[in-house]
Amino acid sequence: MLAGLLTGICTVSLAQGYTPKIEYGDCQIKIAAGLVARCGYLVVPENRQKPNGRTIKIPFVFARKPDMDSTRDVFLYTTGGPGYSTIANFDSLRYNSDFFQFGPFLVFDQRGTKRSLPCLDCPEVSEAAKKSYRESLSFDSLQLLAVQQCRKRLVAQGIDLSAYTTIESAADINDLRKALKLDSLRLFGISYSGGLMLTVARNHPEAAKAMFLNSPLPGFVNYEEHALFNFNGALDRVLANCAADSTHDAQYNGLRERFHAYFSSITGKRFPIRYAIKGSKDSFTVQYGKNELINAVIDRLNIWQVQSVPFVMNELINGNHATYVREQLDGIFNDNHSLSAGMRYSIYCSEQIVYSNKVLVKKQDTLLPWLAGIRFNNVNHAVCDCWQVKPEPAIAKTPVYSNVPALLAAGDIDPWCPPFYNRLIQRTMPNAQILIVRDNGHIARVGMKGVDFVKLFLTAPYKKLVSPLKEVTVE
């Protein structure tokens, strides 16, 4: 019988005014026969400044093969967002899963996400988005009302919204390590959780043995101030490749200039379309604009769809919007509520928005008129004015200085976390290496054509990697 099916309490005393606990229980992931597993919740104070106050529970799944050391070389993974559940992304763990080639595998959620207790869901916000399309109302106004409603409901439950931060999540990881009596960890983070792992390395250096960060968003950047530049850089890369690859294809002549001119010209314009929710026969008129059209392009900046981006750009410029707008609307009306928006607001408002300069955020519209006015994030200053959480301390906005060996992967057409971020991280981490993967977007592919760069790195973390593939460069 799996150890994860056992129940009980395991505690470890720490000199920090509280005692983290492990409540063992059922695994929330199907575990393959032959694996040894321990599952349950980490129980810690919601606010570590109030160690005797309210506690929260954060789920984990810890699995290994029987011959693996249960305390060393543990590979800890938590997903990005912020606001997504790690465990909810797994149906099962197979015995021969690639995750186990690195040692024991530890899946850990972040506080406030779907499987954690409490969960900071805000279904009011997704309903506001649907209402705005159904009734042709301002989403911005409806969103703020929904944010206020969600905040009021969560606060009434006694939840301290200012306690859901990157610094607290990093402390959760270290507490879990100590409670499970593990040696230092190999940390695996993607997107936002890449920044979370960097925070672990800074605040709890004893916990970090090595790091693999794919498309990391470092907490010390002011994302809002250059989000549109990130979009534009990724699009420029695709357009440059298109110009080089299609010199004899007349339909793509001057595509960059036509794209810029068309999308600059439709700023503030609205277009009507009839739309029916999947499974429904009834349709209604939806008003859409540049935001939906740009998203149709940005969403294709990935390894599977990037080749279609020039074609889609041409389609939109020529007024053929319907297919792509309905695709965007399907995503909104078939939202499965996987994002815990309240947790996302607490993170972004406390460490990003509060530190970003509104003037510089707006300046992007002036310099990039073809992208002006689009919503590049679902959190902004107005939302944070409603959410009302305390800023994270200034150290959260400083680069991480660390000798921990790290592999930093990036796709060269990533519109959210470009290679530029990896280079900023590397500047103060002398044992960090960067992989740049051609024609890859967010979450770069790091294993291809028989080459597994993560395995090569973890086998010799301090050794300089050499790429045998033309698609991948090492810096």
C-alpha atoms as one frame of an Amber mdcrd trajectory, in Angstrom:
protein
   0.000   0.000   0.000   1.305   3.476  -0.851   2.617   5.497   2.032   0.573
   8.363   0.590  -2.587   6.556   1.610  -1.586   6.583   5.259  -2.999   9.164
   7.607  -1.380  10.921  10.535   0.612  13.936  11.619   4.355  14.497  11.277
   5.932  17.625  12.750   9.346  19.226  12.878  10.356  21.972  15.295  11.922
  25.065  13.752  13.316  28.109  15.492  10.854  30.490  13.912   7.989  30.739
  16.352   5.857  27.989  14.844   6.031  24.311  13.992   5.211  23.327  10.398
   3.182  20.152  10.185   2.646  17.481   7.597  -0.864  16.048   7.502  -0.597
  12.807   5.556  -3.565  11.762   3.443  -4.676  10.486   0.069  -2.608  11.347
  -2.994  -4.395  13.773  -5.293  -2.577  12.221  -8.264  -2.833   8.598  -9.401
   0.487   6.950  -8.470   1.773   4.063 -10.604   2.375   0.681  -8.994   5.933
   0.264  -7.770   6.440   3.886  -6.773   6.780   4.857  -3.126   4.706   7.933
  -2.314   3.947  10.247   0.539   1.123  12.739   0.075  -0.830  15.241   2.079
  -0.683  18.871   3.158   1.923  21.184   4.562   0.301  23.119   7.425   1.838
  26.521   8.202   0.735  29.938   9.471  -1.076  32.014   6.895   0.967  34.986
   8.079   4.351  34.075   9.526   4.414  37.378  11.389   1.487  35.958  13.366
   2.759  32.426  14.071  -0.081  31.599  16.459  -2.782  32.822  14.124  -4.735
  31.238  11.289  -3.134  28.270   9.483  -3.374  27.170   5.860  -2.914  23.828
   4.089  -0.914  23.367   0.893  -0.948  19.997  -0.907   2.072  18.020  -2.063
   2.832  14.690  -3.726   6.259  13.141  -3.057   7.089  10.042  -5.114  10.205
   8.003  -5.827  11.375   4.653  -7.052  12.231   2.186  -4.255  15.975   2.297
  -4.919  16.172   6.100  -4.715  17.467   7.913  -1.641  14.408   9.492  -0.006
  16.287  12.587   1.206  18.752  13.572  -1.537  18.563  14.945  -5.073  14.834
  15.630  -4.752  13.423  17.464  -7.782  10.747  19.936  -6.644   8.320  21.350
  -9.193   5.694  24.043  -8.880   3.911  25.659 -11.818   3.641  29.242 -13.018
   0.856  31.759 -13.279   0.704  32.986 -10.627  -2.652  31.461  -9.769  -2.517
  27.957 -11.246  -2.474  24.698  -9.310   0.500  22.412  -9.922  -1.184  19.223
  -8.733  -4.314  19.914 -10.790  -2.117  19.710 -13.914  -1.247  16.059 -13.216
  -3.589  13.114 -13.772  -0.979  10.574 -12.753   2.691   9.822 -12.194   4.004
   6.931 -14.301   6.806   4.682 -13.101   8.894   5.465 -16.182   8.105   9.176
 -16.208  10.973  11.411 -17.291  10.625  13.227 -13.982  12.187  10.275 -12.173
  15.383  10.305 -14.221  16.550  13.071 -11.892  15.712  11.371  -8.595  12.666
  11.594  -6.283   9.959  13.945  -7.576   8.096  16.399  -5.341   5.034  18.208
  -6.717   4.044  21.174  -4.568   1.233  23.672  -4.972   1.398  27.340  -4.064
  -0.684  28.814  -1.282  -4.036  30.141  -2.437  -4.306  28.003  -5.595  -6.983
  25.496  -6.550  -6.063  22.526  -4.319  -4.870  24.611  -1.363  -6.962  25.514
   1.672  -8.095  28.230   1.432  -8.296  28.726  -2.318  -8.460  32.320  -3.527
 -10.818  31.769  -6.448 -12.728  34.725  -7.921 -15.467  33.283 -10.169 -17.054
  36.738 -10.111 -14.333  38.002 -12.479 -14.796  35.409 -15.220 -18.558  35.960
 -15.038 -17.959  39.693 -15.446 -16.000  39.024 -18.647 -18.844  36.946 -20.061
 -21.405  39.571 -19.123 -19.393  42.311 -20.795 -19.499  40.431 -24.103 -23.113
  39.316 -23.821 -24.416  42.790 -23.024 -21.783  44.959 -24.771 -20.768  46.559
 -21.485 -17.399  47.882 -20.349 -15.298  45.017 -19.081 -13.072  47.373 -17.101
 -16.005  48.609 -15.013 -17.497  45.153 -14.518 -14.095  43.723 -13.610 -13.559
  46.252 -10.842 -16.980  45.527  -9.368 -16.213  41.796  -9.500 -12.815  42.290
  -7.849 -14.452  44.253  -5.033 -17.071  41.518  -4.566 -14.438  38.783  -4.477
 -12.280  40.664  -2.011 -15.220  41.299   0.302 -16.186  37.606   0.243 -12.659
  36.332   0.948 -11.951  38.869   3.692 -15.266  37.926   5.341 -13.873  34.385
   5.604 -10.971  35.738   7.637  -8.409  35.418   4.834  -5.400  37.747   5.003
  -4.919  38.628   1.331  -1.538  40.246   2.035  -0.150  36.876   3.174  -0.250
  35.358  -0.319   3.112  36.490  -1.658   6.187  35.103  -3.356   8.215  35.496
  -0.168   5.676  33.432   1.786   5.522  30.777  -0.941   9.320  30.513  -0.906
   9.166  29.982   2.865   6.519  27.289   2.269   8.962  25.413   0.019  11.695
  25.573   2.626   9.292  24.504   5.388   8.180  21.528   3.313  11.802  20.539
   2.749  12.511  20.649   6.477   9.282  18.946   7.487  10.000  16.058   5.094
  13.627  15.998   6.332  15.051  16.478   2.863  18.477  17.621   1.835  18.727
  20.660  -0.442  16.464  20.600  -3.497  16.794  20.737  -7.226  14.236  23.424
  -8.031  12.168  23.391 -11.220  10.161  26.517 -12.032   8.386  27.849 -15.099
   7.304  31.400 -15.866   6.222  33.004 -12.550   7.491  30.066 -10.516  10.932
  30.683 -12.011  10.933  33.914 -10.021   9.609  32.006  -7.024  12.572  29.604
  -7.189  14.959  32.543  -7.396  13.364  33.860  -4.206  14.001  30.490  -2.564
  17.667  30.729  -3.586  17.938  34.236  -2.115  15.948  33.800   1.107  16.732
  30.137   1.816  20.050  29.398   0.079  20.459  26.156   2.008  17.405  24.796
   0.181  18.725  25.235  -3.374  21.217  22.726  -4.762  20.529  23.493  -8.435
  17.803  25.172 -10.499  16.171  24.599 -13.853  14.069  27.614 -14.790  12.102
  27.593 -18.038  10.918  30.990 -19.307  11.382  32.537 -15.846   9.771  35.815
 -14.832  12.169  37.319 -12.272  10.326  39.161  -9.521  12.828  42.015  -9.628
  11.741  43.277 -13.068   8.868  45.723 -13.500   6.979  43.642 -16.038   4.231
  46.188 -16.685   6.726  48.786 -17.857   7.917  46.707 -20.803   5.208  44.105
 -21.453   4.372  45.613 -24.844   8.054  45.743 -25.754   8.172  42.015 -25.021
   5.227  41.447 -27.373   6.778  43.622 -30.045  10.172  41.924 -29.803   8.630
  38.485 -30.278   6.556  39.669 -33.247   9.586  41.381 -34.794  11.496  38.115
 -34.616   8.719  36.250 -36.438   8.357  38.997 -39.042  12.117  39.017 -39.669
  12.084  35.253 -40.177   9.111  35.597 -42.506  10.890  38.244 -44.590  13.962
  36.020 -44.884  12.025  32.844 -45.680   9.474  34.222 -48.145  11.396  36.540
 -50.446   9.472  35.170 -53.441   6.022  35.093 -51.774   4.252  38.325 -52.757
   1.468  37.960 -50.172   3.980  38.682 -47.395   5.643  41.702 -49.008   5.799
  44.574 -46.531   3.959  42.565 -43.874   5.621  44.370 -40.962   4.636  47.801
 -42.280   1.101  46.689 -43.147   0.670  45.067 -39.726   1.827  48.235 -37.965
  -0.354  50.499 -40.084  -3.522  48.414 -39.803  -3.385  47.815 -36.073  -2.483
  51.463 -35.419  -5.549  52.489 -37.410  -8.052  50.366 -35.446  -7.115  51.602
 -31.977 -10.371  52.295 -30.144 -12.552  50.842 -32.911 -15.208  48.198 -32.250
 -16.590  45.592 -34.643 -19.741  43.447 -34.343 -19.947  39.659 -34.730 -22.649
  37.097 -34.064 -21.535  34.453 -31.599 -23.036  31.299 -30.088 -21.559  29.576
 -27.053 -20.486  26.031 -27.857 -23.399  23.670 -27.311 -25.968  26.455 -27.646
 -28.164  27.263 -30.638 -28.809  30.815 -29.521 -26.459  33.510 -30.767 -25.937
  37.113 -29.749 -23.995  40.098 -31.042 -20.570  40.680 -29.541 -18.502  43.827
 -29.891 -14.775  43.211 -30.261 -11.689  45.223 -31.102  -7.932  45.251 -31.382
  -7.444  43.398 -28.115  -9.058  40.179 -29.370  -7.246  40.384 -32.708  -3.801
  40.913 -31.199  -4.422  38.042 -28.780  -5.193  35.779 -31.738  -1.682  36.506
 -33.006   0.149  36.423 -29.659  -1.470  33.110 -28.687   0.153  31.526 -31.761
   3.689  32.352 -30.713   4.520  28.772 -29.820   6.362  25.878 -31.413   3.183
  24.381 -32.875   1.590  27.485 -34.421   4.321  30.031 -35.095   4.488  29.101
 -38.783   0.877  30.268 -39.139   1.453  33.737 -37.660   2.223  35.595 -40.942
  -0.852  34.013 -42.574  -3.065  35.009 -39.631  -1.668  38.544 -39.692  -2.590
  38.820 -43.368  -6.052  37.453 -42.682  -6.699  40.038 -39.974  -5.302  42.915
 -42.036  -7.647  41.883 -44.860 -10.634  41.994 -42.518 -11.091  38.236 -42.119
 -11.626  38.371 -38.366 -14.460  35.969 -37.632 -12.595  32.673 -37.193 -10.024
  34.195 -34.874 -12.445  36.259 -32.807 -14.697  33.258 -32.216 -11.621  31.328
 -31.139 -10.917  34.002 -28.510 -14.546  34.047 -27.367 -14.567  30.254 -27.028
 -11.689  30.568 -24.589 -13.622  33.094 -22.497 -17.007  31.359 -22.469 -15.551
  27.902 -21.900 -13.275  29.009 -19.060 -12.805  26.102 -16.653 -11.868  28.435
 -13.767  -8.421  26.849 -13.417  -6.907  30.198 -12.424  -7.325  31.321  -8.816
  -7.548  35.019  -9.639  -7.419  36.210  -6.030  -4.041  34.576  -5.490  -2.822
  36.152  -8.738  -4.007  39.591  -7.622  -2.220  39.280  -4.272   1.053  38.359
  -5.982   0.953  40.904  -8.795  -0.394  43.755  -6.707   2.168  43.299  -3.925
   5.302  42.874  -6.028   4.653  44.109  -9.564   1.940  46.741  -9.901   2.826
  48.638  -6.726   6.381  49.076  -8.003   5.561  49.888 -11.631   5.493  53.437
 -12.987   2.161  54.346 -14.595   3.843  56.907 -16.863   6.274  54.334 -18.247
   3.498  51.766 -18.677   1.526  54.278 -20.752   4.630  55.418 -22.675   4.639
  52.072 -24.460   1.405  53.043 -26.238   3.125  56.092 -27.704   6.167  54.192
 -28.935   4.234  51.138 -30.173   0.920  52.504 -31.513   0.073  49.212 -33.242
  -0.112  47.634 -29.765  -1.581  50.655 -27.974  -4.543  50.014 -25.702  -4.415
  46.231 -25.560  -4.745  44.429 -22.222  -1.445  42.595 -21.743  -2.343  41.373
 -18.249  -5.552  40.774 -16.289  -4.105  42.714 -13.340  -3.503  46.468 -13.463
  -3.308  49.510 -11.197  -7.086  49.898 -11.015  -7.547  46.260  -9.992  -4.871
  46.607  -7.319  -6.469  49.762  -5.963  -9.503  47.571  -5.286  -7.571  44.532
  -4.002  -5.708  46.519  -1.324  -2.740  44.398  -0.253   0.550  45.435   1.327
   3.641  45.759  -0.899   6.318  43.137  -0.611   9.513  44.561   0.930  11.977
  46.275  -1.380  14.319  43.257  -1.386  11.779  41.520  -3.641  12.719  44.011
  -6.360  16.466  43.376  -6.222  18.424  40.899  -8.386  19.265  37.548  -6.862
  22.963  37.102  -6.094  23.710  33.404  -5.922  26.359  30.819  -6.800  23.749
  28.087  -7.240  24.150  26.391 -10.644  21.174  27.186 -12.828  19.946  26.342
 -16.306  17.797  29.155 -17.723  15.798  28.233 -20.822  14.044  30.681 -23.123
  12.251  30.621 -26.430  13.372  33.327 -28.830   9.757  34.241 -29.677   8.409
  34.231 -26.119   6.073  37.255 -25.869   5.889  37.154 -22.055   9.289  36.111
 -20.672  11.907  36.768 -23.379  15.617  35.821 -23.262  16.262  39.352 -21.994
  14.995  38.235 -18.561  17.361  35.269 -18.527  20.294  37.561 -19.181  19.272
  39.817 -16.302  19.158  36.790 -13.997  22.518  35.515 -15.232  24.287  38.821
 -14.522  24.308  38.127 -10.764  24.433  34.327 -10.928  27.898  33.358 -12.194
  27.033  29.649 -12.386  23.935  30.178 -14.538  23.765  29.076 -18.173  21.204
  30.169 -20.746  19.579  28.058 -23.452  17.945  29.974 -26.300  15.659  27.785
 -28.424  14.790  29.004 -31.914  11.122  29.401 -32.882   9.998  28.508 -29.354
   7.615  30.622 -27.336   6.705  30.452 -23.658   8.092  27.326 -21.947  10.867
  26.366 -24.332  11.400  22.798 -25.518  14.607  21.591 -23.875  14.663  18.001
 -25.091  14.752  17.238 -28.819  16.513  15.052 -31.375  17.850  12.796 -28.669
  19.418  15.640 -26.667  18.098  16.274 -23.142  19.672  19.506 -21.954  18.221
  19.260 -18.439  19.759  15.837 -17.943  23.099  17.064 -19.271  22.975  20.002
 -16.891  22.001  18.031 -13.786  24.667  15.412 -14.502  27.359  18.116 -14.245
  25.753  21.400 -13.084  28.979  23.407 -13.119  30.144  22.217 -16.539  29.615
  24.474 -19.530  27.031  22.998 -21.878  27.739  22.688 -25.583  24.779  22.493
 -27.928  25.011  19.994 -30.793  21.801  21.423 -32.279  21.537  24.437 -34.542
  18.137  25.241 -33.013  19.654  25.749 -29.556  22.377  28.136 -28.470  24.077
  28.273 -25.083  25.167  31.507 -23.417
